[in-house]
Each structure stands twice: as structure tokens, then as C-alpha cells.
Amino acid sequence: MNLVERLKHIRIIRSIVYSIVGVLTYPGLAIVNSIKIEGTENLEGLPKKNVLIVSNHQTYFADVIVFIHIFCAVKWRKKNKLGIPYYLLNPFTNIYFVAAEETMNGSWISRLFKLAGALTVKRTWRKSGTEVRRGLDPSDTRKINRALEKSWVITFPQGTTKPFAPGRRGTGYIIKNNQPIVIPVVINGFWRAFNKKGLVFKKKGSLLSVKFKAPMEIDYNLPVNDILEQVMDAIEQSKKFMLKGKHHLINALDK
């Protein structure tokens, strides 16, 4: 295990990184843009481990950063708002997030953000500019399994910021094997406000929305594909939501 891997498992290190990142990003989330948060009551009373947060994905970093802000705010008993970010004085650190290895090694900023608790996995979708669909890597799955044994984990089942892309079977395997509490999240507005990495403003004054839904009721005996289908419905990225989504229409027009 290299130095970065060892450091990111030390909570005081993650706490420092969360505080720094939080201070730097708060204005972009709550001042330059506005944020609407719903459903944080569904985060209250959850156990400290084996909780899987599943969400659609719109930028590489802004999505995860806003989750960290919200979890920290909920820890300080804030409901559906961020308010003044004094919650960064004692942030919520019981969280890891799944991120593509290629993305997290892309710049010094992303390497620093690794310390926030990144579980790096080999990208299923793209390698050297070419889209591919690789099989499940057992070592990547083990990382996530170990993290769930002691913490919460954020994952983006699609593994890409492209809307309505199919989900990865790996998410279904993780849910079936670990039987976690699964909290689905639907986000929007991030693709409009930020560039693809989520570090540069694209359109100021955008409304960012984050909706936490109630824990999913899952029959863990179902086949992996059926579990994955439930997840994709819950995060509103399945085929039946494709033609309903304003984001899909605008994104198609942008192309």
C-alpha cells in the first residue's frame, strides 16, 4: 500500500482535506449558484457502516463534493440546507467514494482529492479515448467491500457523466453480496453550472438540486441484473425516464 493509500484511511487526514476542499468550494455551490436539497431526513439514524449511496453522475468532482457538504451539514443537525458552513470545523468523515483511477491520477488536484477517501477503480467505459466495456475487476470489488464493512460508500452506477448510460453490473454484485442499506440520490443542474470535471464554472446562477430518496427495499435473492434495474429506476436513469428528462433533451441539443 503506497503512502496516499495509507493516508486516506486516516480520518484526521480526511478531516483536514474535507475542511480545505469545503471552504474552497462552498461559494461555488451556495453563493455563485444556489442549491436545493431534499430528503436529508432519509439520512438520519442510518448505521455507521454498510450504507451505499447510489447516484446519477454529472461531473467528476462537484457531485462528490456537494455530498460531503451535505453529510457534514446533516451531522450538525441541519435539514435540507447548508447554511453557514461551520460544519466544516468537525466534518463527517465516515465516507468513501468510488472514482475512476484514470480520473484521480489526472492532475495534482485530483491526487490531493484522493486523500478525501477515493476508492479508485479501473474505468469500465473508457481507456485512452476509446470506449470499452471491461469485466468486473475482483480487486476493485474487494476495495468497496472492505470500505462498506466500516463506512458509507458513494458510487455512481453508470461510471460516466453521460446521462442515461446503462448501469454497471458491478454495482448489482456489490449490493447482492454486501446487502447494504441503499440510498438513491437524484442530482441535477451540475452539468449546467460546471464543466465536466466540476472545477470550473460554466454558467453562474444555476440551480443545483440534490434529492435523497428513502432506503430502497431490495430482495437480495434477485439476480444481479434485476437489482441493478431497480437501482437505475431509483436514480431515474433507466430507459423509462430517458424521454422524460429535460437534461437528456438539452444535452442532445448541445451536441
Buried (B, 14 or more C-beta within 10 A) or exposed (E): EEEBEEBBBEBEBBBBBBBBBBEEBBEBBBEEBBBEBBBBEBBEEBEEBBBBBBBBBBBBBBBBBBBBBBBBBBBBEBEBEBEEBEBBEEBBBBBBBBBBBBBBEEEEEBEBBBBBBBBBBEBBBBEEEEEEEEEBEEEBBEBBBBBBEEBBBBBBBBBBBEBBBBBBBBBBBBBBBBEBBBBBBBBBBBBBBBEBBBBEEBEEEBEBBBBBBEBBEBEEEBEBEBBBBBBBBBBBBBEEBEEEBEBBEEBEEEE
